[in-house]
């Protein structure tokens, strides 16, 4: 997973260097404007599938992982407007919600836990105003404790998702898929087809051919639920095309400089 997507200046959280640092809520998500996809954990599939296409992306099958498609053009998130407002009632992936904090692996040889908390020093909400990250005695404030707890849960879900991907590869359930979708409203006269390449999806025929023991294990472990959420989410690809058509129409109608 691209752990530091969004992060301009990620640095390790330090009780000395950041003892006086405060966090002021910023009511926008402009940091996500350029993300046309973000990694997704399996536990999110059920909620994300209502709104977002869930596919598997990577350089090849060996490193493919689940992502939520947020746009169809490079560096464009169709769910964040120019003011940085996420579309109401649309699921926001945990990968986005954890910002400006992140857990990152420590360099080899360093003592302690395998992961360390990092923050983005470029985040405009950090400064001398807002809520403290550390108490006067150097202990974590409730704000920081909640953030670190969320990061820990997220990392557990990442590990579970990697196991899920291992199962899909083990049983040869993923196949490369080139997808076509129509941009714009269904009845639009000027819409056209967009092709999406380099993606992987679950092969439903191979899924139906699983032996009974594997199918029971998948059912018991929740794998089947994640798979069917992914398959159902593919219906959202056409809706994404409609959103792009609406944005392009708005762009063409905007006053020119």
VENGI-V239960 format. One record per pair of residues at least 6 apart in sequence whose ideal C-beta (glycine too) atoms are under 7 Angstrom apart, sorted by sequence separation. I is the first residue (numbers start at 1). GAP is how many residues later the second one is. If there is no record, write none. Layout:
{{I/GAP} {I/GAP}}
This chain:
{{4/6} {48/6} {58/6} {71/6} {80/6} {86/6} {134/6} {135/6} {168/6} {184/6} {185/6} {218/6} {57/7} {58/7} {70/7} {71/7} {79/7} {134/7} {184/7} {40/8} {56/8} {70/8} {79/8} {106/8} {133/8} {140/8} {183/8} {45/9} {56/9} {70/9} {105/9} {106/9} {132/9} {182/9} {183/9} {56/10} {57/10} {105/10} {106/10} {131/10} {133/10} {134/10} {79/11} {104/11} {133/11} {182/11} {183/11} {54/12} {55/12} {103/12} {104/12} {131/12} {181/12} {180/13} {181/13} {40/14} {54/14} {55/14} {103/14} {104/14} {180/15} {52/16} {53/16} {101/16} {102/16} {52/17} {178/17} {179/17} {101/18} {178/18} {100/19} {178/19} {37/20} {48/20} {100/20} {179/20} {207/20} {177/22} {100/23} {177/23} {42/24} {176/24} {177/24} {6/25} {68/25} {100/25} {175/25} {202/25} {6/26} {39/26} {40/26} {174/26} {175/26} {39/27} {40/27} {204/27} {39/28} {40/28} {174/28} {175/28} {202/28} {38/29} {173/29} {202/29} {5/30} {37/30} {38/30} {173/30} {37/31} {117/31} {37/32} {38/32} {5/33} {37/33} {173/33} {201/33} {36/34} {117/34} {168/34} {172/34} {173/34} {35/35} {36/35} {2/37} {36/37} {1/38} {36/38} {36/39} {51/39} {52/39} {171/39} {36/40} {51/40} {115/40} {34/41} {36/41} {50/41} {34/42} {35/42} {34/43} {48/43} {171/43} {33/44} {47/44} {32/45} {48/45} {101/46} {33/47} {194/47} {32/48} {103/48} {44/49} {44/50} {101/50} {29/51} {33/51} {98/52} {103/52} {40/53} {41/53} {98/53} {30/54} {191/54} {28/55} {29/55} {38/55} {28/56} {39/56} {98/56} {167/56} {181/56} {182/56} {28/57} {29/57} {38/57} {181/57} {184/57} {185/57} {188/57} {38/58} {179/58} {183/58} {184/58} {164/59} {182/59} {94/60} {181/60} {185/60} {183/61} {184/61} {164/62} {183/62} {1/64} {32/64} {29/67} {31/68} {10/92} {6/93} {7/95} {66/95} {4/98} {26/98} {3/99} {26/99} {25/100} {65/100} {3/101} {24/101} {23/102} {23/103} {24/103} {12/104} {13/104} {13/105} {21/105} {22/105} {24/105} {12/106} {13/106} {22/106} {24/106} {11/107} {22/107} {23/107} {10/108} {11/108} {22/108} {23/108} {61/108} {22/109} {10/110} {11/110} {22/110} {23/110} {64/110} {9/111} {8/112} {9/112} {21/112} {7/113} {9/113} {61/113} {8/114} {43/114} {18/115} {19/115} {41/116} {41/117} {42/118} {56/118} {15/119} {19/119} {42/119} {23/120} {41/120} {42/122} {72/122} {15/123} {64/136} {61/139} {57/141} {57/142} {56/143} {55/144} {56/144} {55/145} {56/145} {55/146} {1/157} {78/162} {78/165} {78/166} {72/168} {72/169} {78/169} {69/171} {72/172} {54/175} {54/176} {46/179} {54/179} {49/180} {53/180} {45/181} {52/181} {53/181} {46/183} {49/183} {53/183} {42/184} {45/184} {49/184} {52/184} {53/184} {45/185} {48/185} {51/185} {53/187}}
